[in-house]
Amino acid sequence: MVFELSSYKRGEDMADCIFCKIVNGDFNTKFIYEDEDAVVFNDINPKANIHMLVVPRIHVESLNECEDTELLGRLLNIVKKVTKQENIPSYRTVINTGRDAGQEVFHLHIHILSGDIKL
């Protein structure tokens, strides 16, 4: 089942979500990549030499709440684009889903890690 973007709360509606604020430009975060679907920026608490986050522009709490398989595919394609753009030939992707799995920000995001990874 594919949902229209309007089926999810957009970033501007999520006043308390730090990633929504970043997506909206509230912190002047430097984006490594951005398009109509997502933004990519460096993690402020890196767990590897390279630690970037792919964050969709729409607010979806976690992978469990995302029914939009097209969006999920586009997010993974962004991982490919960014790692190619940044000349990162090998990397790990991580999606933490739920507090017990280490999710700290409840806005779906994909971690891209490369180098000395300290999970």
Secondary structure, DSSP 8 states (H G I E B T S, - for coil): ----GGGSEEGGG-TT-HHHHHHTTTT----SEE-SSEEEEE-SS-SSSEEEEEEESEE--SGGG---HHHHHHHHHHHHHHHHHTT--S-EEE---SGGGT--SSS--EEEEESS---
